[in-house]
Amino acid sequence: MTQKHEFEVAMTCEGCSGAVTRILNKLEDVKFEIDLPNRLVWIESDRDVAFLTDTLKKCGKEVKYNGAK
């Protein structure tokens, strides 16, 4: 079942959000939105939260899971 998850990612610029975009684009069956001013990333996926968190951490930024939306 697909769920929408909210993550807080320590993005400070377009380069940061670009890195997140490149990482998430490599995943299949994932929809996402990035809100750079509020440092939020919403991911719609049936993957588990641990996998999504680890994937986001590959951009080298601090990641916090805020819960399902």
C-alpha positions in Angstrom: 0.0 0.0 0.0 1.3 3.4 -0.9 1.7 5.9 1.9 2.8 9.5 2.0 5.7 10.2 4.3 7.1 13.5 5.5 10.8 14.0 6.1 12.7 17.0 7.3 16.0 17.3 5.4 18.7 19.9 6.2 18.6 21.5 2.7 19.9 25.0 2.4 20.0 25.6 -1.3 19.0 24.5 -4.8 22.1 22.2 -4.9 20.8 20.4 -1.8 17.3 19.9 -3.2 18.9 18.9 -6.5 20.9 16.1 -4.7 17.7 14.9 -3.1 15.9 14.9 -6.4 18.7 12.9 -8.1 18.7 10.3 -5.4 14.9 9.9 -5.3 14.7 9.7 -9.1 16.8 6.5 -9.0 14.0 4.8 -7.1 11.1 3.1 -9.0 7.5 3.6 -8.0 8.2 6.7 -5.9 6.5 10.1 -6.1 7.9 13.0 -4.2 7.7 16.7 -3.6 10.3 19.0 -2.2 9.6 22.2 -0.2 13.0 23.8 0.0 12.0 26.9 2.1 10.6 24.6 4.8 13.2 21.9 4.3 10.5 19.2 3.8 10.3 16.3 1.5 7.1 14.3 1.0 7.5 10.8 -0.5 4.7 8.6 -1.7 5.9 5.0 -1.7 5.1 1.5 -0.5 8.8 1.1 0.7 9.4 1.1 4.4 10.5 4.2 6.3 13.9 2.9 7.2 14.7 2.4 3.5 13.5 5.8 2.6 15.4 7.4 5.4 18.6 5.7 4.5 18.1 6.7 0.9 17.7 10.3 1.8 20.8 10.2 4.0 22.8 9.5 0.9 22.7 13.2 0.0 24.9 13.8 3.1 22.3 15.9 4.9 20.6 15.4 8.3 17.3 13.6 7.9 14.4 13.4 10.3 11.2 11.4 9.8 8.1 13.5 10.7 5.5 10.7 10.1 2.9 9.6 7.6 0.7 12.3 6.2 
